[in-house]
Amino acid sequence: MAEVRLEKVVKRYGKIEVVHGIDLEIAHNEFVVLVGPSGCGKSTTLRMIAGLEDASDGAITIGDRVVNELPPRARNISMVFQSYALYPHMTVRDNLGFGLKIAGQDEALIKKSVDAAAEILGLEPYMDRLPANLSGGQRQRVAMGRAIVRDPDVFLFDEPLSNLDAKLRGQMRVEIKKLHQRVKTTVIYVTHDQVEAMTLADRIVIMRDGYIEQIGTPTEVFERPVNTFVAGFIGSPPMNQLDAVVRGGKAVLSDGVEVPLGPDHKVSEGQAIILGFRPESFAPKGHSLHGEANALAIERTVNIAEPLGTETILFADLGGLEVQGKMLNPRVVKEGETLGFTLDLSKLHVFDKASGRSVSA
Amino acid sequence: MSQLTIEKPWQRWSIRFGVFVAMAILTIPGLWVVLTAFRPNIEVLARPAVWIPQNPTLDNFARLFGLSSEQQGLPVAQYFINSLVISITSTLVAVAIGMAGGYAFARFRFPGKGGLFLAFMLSRTVPGVALSLPLFIIWARLGLIDTSFGLILVYLAVNIPFTIWLTDGFFRQIPVDLSEAAQIDGCTRWQAFWKVEFPLARSGLASAAIFAFLTSWNEYALASQLTRTTASKTMPVGLMDFTAQFTVDWTGMSAMAVLIIIPALVLTFVVQKHLIAGLTFGGVK
């Protein structure tokens, strides 16, 4: 049983504070992903949990122990590094068994645990190879194997897939998910890739500049982002965000287009807002995701069309910016063609312009 | 890139000729010393020069060890032991301290780090001989003249900065992740060093050790000032025993030079694999 709890955790390097008193509770066996742009403090937070960095302030609890003062080896955690950090002078077998050997386990038990991990990850054919003679994906598996062999309370992953090519990354993502289903353990996973975050996480923690911006399930952070940062960070292509002013219950865009706002958005007359909508809510008539029962028709000229097979991304001008729309079941669209778009009014996100915070229910 | 350029035969031969000339300049004096060790004294100053010994002999070595009836032997065995003790001790201590220092410079941040490192390097720019007089005066006061310990101290001072510089480079090339992974795997920092970082730095440490050993083994200038008797005289200093007021025993001196070269040569061959791996560490990663 291992919950992980961070209470007012601060990290300072000299006078520079990089993590500003964050609070986070992670349940037993939960898969939590810390995501954010580089420099947001996600890796530092993970390293504080691992014990590789000291927390400058606050308390980190794993299970029922406050671990601030404990060295990494006493925290019963394991970690997969971005560089894999395999021991270059040891075979795969020795790499996998290293932790158990250090712990003084007897040979037979080590062999049993190592073989079990090797089987889970399909590493049996490579057991006597050195890391230098493995491919990227195999190294990645060894790194994960080394982590699961020790049967830790918590798994920590520090951007484990960012050194792999796109195809392998997709494959390993699925493997990590399967691994978590099989080896039920608390997982804390750091990435800058929102797709990894969305696909893997039970809950996502979105960080920026040393603060936690939002914690929620993938659906929550996608459907109800608390501010413009989260709205822009989660989802691909990103959410369109247009400046607007509230007039008579409508959001008036800079090019005069008036978008009716429903009662779900708490706005006041004359308020400067940012109107957000995802590309899938802005589609040519007959090609939208959610139907067009509650939609605003807008005619627009297509600047650029990016056919992706199952969908085509369309770029058009709206509200003084170039916005992206998503055309499902696409037909061929020529650049410069004028199309009747529909904007799904039930999927609008409204943010206060001054604070950037969501005012939508 | 060199595989891609096609050399014409004349280019290849001119390169070979250039290398031959350069190597000849480097090795002929050494070859001359070795050949002289095996010739009778009469051939040494012959004109025209006799290159290949006409009457090869082991007499010179026999004389060294007092096995010849003509001349009293020199305490070569004692010099050899002194050299070994001084070189090995100073090498082991220099590598131990240098490794710790190099690790500290590579891994830790501490105030004055840059300045300290620079100071160590600047100490290498001072020619050793320039220190001989002050060293002599201080060593005389401390009673360290003509002791192995005195010489070991001097060689430590020479070797430690170099070892720090060399091992710092090697430890820098070992990713910090490895030590961190080992600590998460259950190692103390100390265990992580010995089980992961030390084995990876081994080739670097081997090259550091051989440089330190050769420096101490071959050093003449300071040793000649600070030693007096068989209590501490090393092999290179022993060479001077072959000079008398009006004569120099070139053949005996050459025989002794050969004895000096042999251990260095053997050692270099033994650690050659490590040495090359060490010197090209960055290139082969």
Interface residues (C-beta under 8 A of the other chain):
Chain A: A50 G51 L52 P71 P72 R73 I77 S78 M79 F81 S83 A85 Y87 P88 H89 F98 G99 I102 A103 R146 R150
Chain B: P175 D177 L178 E180 A181 A182 Q183 I184 D185 G186 C187 T188 Q191 K195 V196 P199 L200
